[in-house]
Amino acid sequence: MGIARPECSVVIPVYNSQGSAARVAEDVLAAFAGVSLQLVLVDDGSRDESARVCRELAGRHPGKVLFARLSRNFGEHNAVLAGLRLAAGRFVVVMDDDGENRPEDARRLFERARETDADLVYSRYPGRHHAWWRLAGSRFNGWVAGLLIRKPKDLYLSSFKCLSGWLVSQVTRYEGPFPYLDGLALQYAGRIEVVDCAHAPSERAASNYNLRRLGRLWLNMAVNFSVAPLRLSSLLGAGMVALGGVLTAEVVVERFTSPSPTPPGWAHLAVLVLVFSGAQLLILGVIGEYLGRLFLMANRLPQSAVRELVGAQRPEDADVGS
């Protein structure tokens, strides 16, 4: 007979957090006292001693903590999906490794999901301890998500959330190398709940996110889950054609009305060439992004690769029907 399925799994992607990972993990285990829990720690190619810390945690809590070390850094969403595939709980909470998310709030997310039978429960922060550019980037990402992936208007796409086991089984079917977890979850989730949670300052000296990583995440959402950029490119091309028609008419009128012996219109002709050239390059770039991702997917670029697995209670060990 297999191991009984845990009531809740908590997945924590770990990256360069040797100073906070152990405390966060121990606090999670304490916060879920009385609940059948599986804690999944996924080291995403950390360059510090995070892997050793997580390995020791798995040794101290056999049957409770499962540690997976990826072969290299694949990115947060890739690491989370690797953790979701190892999660066996009826509900799965995803939280950060740097102390920004409180373990007691993780339990509240799980309890709301269990009480309401929701597919997805997001955290919502009345106040956030992030740099201004992170806040601005989040607002822009939320606005674009509302346009591209039909995000509910007032929903904040937080990385701190709880998914039902059914929803986890759906999103983990995605095998592409460019995952965007919220985009995947919103494709399937029916009932979505929100819980107000506190946001603590990060214990990490410097954020793992920078503008480059935020831009890559935005591209994953925009290109992998929508054809809107292609449609916008078509509209841009149509607009350039219309502009060209207007300027052509202006040149014809100017030719017959201007008394100047020198050819008129050289300035706006140069501007027209620059605008059209820029629009063409932009459209080619969008098409190239789609084609490039299709090429990489066809060549089976890995989403992640688990090099080391320490701990018990894996999905194949769990009695899913219990």
Buried (B, 14 or more C-beta within 10 A) or exposed (E): EBBBBBBBBBBBBBBBBBBBBBBBBBBBBEBBEEBBBBBBBBBBBBEEBBBEBBBBBBEEBEEBBBBBBBEEBBBBBBBBBBBBBBBBBBBBBBBBBBBBBBBBBBBBBBBBBBEEEBBBBBBBBEEBEBEEEBEEBBEEBBEBBBEBBEBEEEBBBBBBBBBBBBBBBBBBEBEBBBBBBBBBBBBBBEEBBBBEBBBBEBBBEEEBBEEEEBEEBBBBBBBBBBEBBBEBBEEBBEEBEEBEEEBEEEBEEBEEEEEEEEEBBEEBEEEBEEBBEEBBEBBEEBEEBBEEBEEEBEEEEEBBEBEEEBBBBBBEEBEEEE
